[in-house]
Amino acid sequence: MAAYADLEGLMCRSQKGDKSAYAELLRETARLLRPFLLRRLSVESEADDLLQEILVSIHKARHTYDGLRPYRPWAFAIARFRLQDHLRTHYADHLRHAVDIAELQDILPNDVTESPFSYESISGEVARLPEKQGAILKLMHHDGYTAKEVARQLDMTESAVKVAAHRAYKVLRRKLER
């Protein structure tokens, strides 16, 4: 047997009233669409529920299938529209239940984004870093240059500057946590 039955033939036969062809068409359509949905939805039961809704939509729209075009793109178009509707509803529901950030002001401490360290307070530790790492941190945090500008000044790639800065941050973090 081929990967999928002759869906166009099954649809044409079912439009003429063949109930067994229609049952086979729905089974094969479900087999075709289920992997498509599972790749896009994280919960299997959610994919199965949506698959049932898609099959109902296909049932309601079966009179629009003209038999001159392939069945799979027609079915996938319906599936994509139903998936978009589902996701739109799903995310709108999450937004309705989201916490307003203004409400967090009363919960969070005032200094939640402030660091107890400034460049000046740790400059002694920065001076003990390897020369290039120290220069990078000084240029970025004391002088306010971007990684791209520091790369140009030190004749390095921007990636190399970011990697060196990251390594310097790790060393400083370990020293300052003690």
C-alpha positions in Angstrom: 0.0 0.0 0.0 1.3 3.5 -0.8 2.1 6.0 2.0 -1.4 7.4 1.7 -4.5 6.2 0.0 -5.8 8.0 -3.1 -7.4 10.8 -1.1 -8.7 12.6 -4.2 -10.6 9.4 -5.2 -11.9 8.8 -1.7 -13.1 12.4 -1.5 -14.9 12.2 -4.9 -16.5 8.8 -3.9 -17.6 10.2 -0.6 -19.1 13.3 -2.2 -21.2 10.9 -4.2 -22.5 9.3 -1.0 -20.0 6.4 -0.4 -20.0 6.1 3.4 -17.1 3.6 3.6 -15.0 5.9 1.3 -15.8 8.8 3.6 -14.8 6.9 6.7 -11.5 5.8 5.0 -10.9 9.4 3.9 -11.3 10.7 7.4 -8.9 8.0 8.8 -6.3 8.8 6.2 -6.7 12.5 6.6 -6.2 12.1 10.4 -3.1 10.0 9.7 -1.8 12.7 7.4 -2.5 15.7 9.6 -1.6 14.3 13.1 2.2 14.6 12.6 1.7 18.1 11.3 -0.1 19.1 14.5 2.2 17.3 16.8 5.2 19.2 15.5 3.5 22.5 16.2 1.8 21.8 19.5 3.5 20.7 22.7 0.7 18.7 24.2 -0.5 15.6 22.4 -4.0 15.8 23.7 -4.2 19.3 22.4 -3.2 18.1 19.0 -5.8 15.4 19.1 -8.5 17.8 20.1 -7.5 20.2 17.3 -7.4 17.3 14.8 -11.0 16.5 15.6 -12.0 20.2 15.0 -10.1 20.1 11.7 -11.9 16.9 10.6 -15.2 18.6 11.5 -14.2 21.6 9.4 -13.3 19.4 6.5 -16.7 17.7 6.9 -18.4 21.1 6.7 -16.3 22.3 3.8 -16.4 19.1 1.8 -18.8 20.6 -0.7 -16.1 23.1 -1.7 -13.7 20.5 -2.8 -13.9 20.4 -6.7 -11.8 17.3 -7.4 -9.7 19.1 -10.0 -7.0 19.9 -7.5 -5.0 17.7 -5.1 -6.7 16.9 -1.8 -3.7 17.3 0.5 -3.1 21.0 -0.1 -6.8 21.6 0.4 -6.9 19.7 3.7 -3.6 21.3 4.9 -5.0 24.8 4.1 -8.0 24.0 6.4 -5.7 22.6 9.0 -3.4 25.7 8.9 -6.4 28.0 9.4 -7.8 26.0 12.3 -4.3 25.8 13.9 -3.9 29.6 13.6 -7.3 30.1 15.2 -6.4 27.7 17.9 -3.0 29.4 18.6 -4.6 32.9 18.5 -7.2 31.8 21.1 -4.6 30.0 23.2 -2.2 33.1 23.4 -5.1 35.5 23.9 -6.1 33.4 26.8 -2.6 33.5 28.2 -2.6 37.3 27.8 -5.8 37.7 29.7 -4.3 35.8 32.7 -0.9 37.5 32.6 0.2 39.6 35.5 0.3 43.3 34.8 3.9 44.5 35.2 2.6 47.5 37.1 1.4 45.2 39.8 4.9 43.8 40.3 6.1 47.2 41.5 4.5 46.6 44.8 6.0 43.2 45.2 9.6 43.7 44.0 12.2 45.6 46.0 13.1 49.0 44.7 16.7 48.0 44.0 16.0 44.8 42.1 17.9 46.0 39.0 20.7 47.7 40.8 24.0 46.0 41.4 26.0 46.5 44.6 29.0 46.8 42.3 30.1 49.6 40.1 33.1 49.5 37.8 35.0 51.8 40.2 34.3 49.5 43.2 35.8 46.5 41.4 38.5 48.2 39.4 41.1 46.6 41.5 39.9 43.1 40.5 39.6 44.2 36.9 43.3 45.3 37.0 44.3 41.8 38.1 42.6 40.2 35.0 44.7 39.4 32.0 45.6 42.6 30.1 43.3 42.2 27.2 40.3 41.2 29.3 40.9 44.1 31.6 41.1 46.5 28.7 37.9 45.2 27.2 36.0 45.6 30.5 37.4 49.1 31.0 36.4 50.2 27.5 32.9 48.6 27.7 31.9 49.5 31.3 34.0 52.5 32.2 34.2 54.2 28.9 30.8 53.0 27.5 31.9 51.5 24.2 30.0 48.8 22.5 31.6 45.4 21.7 31.8 46.4 18.0 33.7 49.6 18.9 36.0 47.8 21.3 36.7 45.2 18.6 37.8 48.0 16.2 40.0 49.7 18.8 41.8 46.4 19.8 41.9 45.0 16.3 39.8 41.9 17.3 36.6 40.5 16.0 33.4 41.4 17.8 32.9 37.7 18.7 36.3 37.5 20.2 35.6 40.6 22.3 32.3 39.1 23.6 34.0 35.8 24.4 36.8 37.6 26.3 34.3 39.7 28.2 32.2 36.7 29.1 35.3 34.9 30.4 36.3 38.0 32.4 32.8 38.2 33.9 33.0 34.6 35.0 36.4 35.2 36.7 35.1 38.4 38.4 31.9 36.7 39.6 33.9 33.9 41.2 36.2 36.4 43.0 33.4 38.7 44.1 31.2 35.9 45.4 34.0 35.0 47.9 
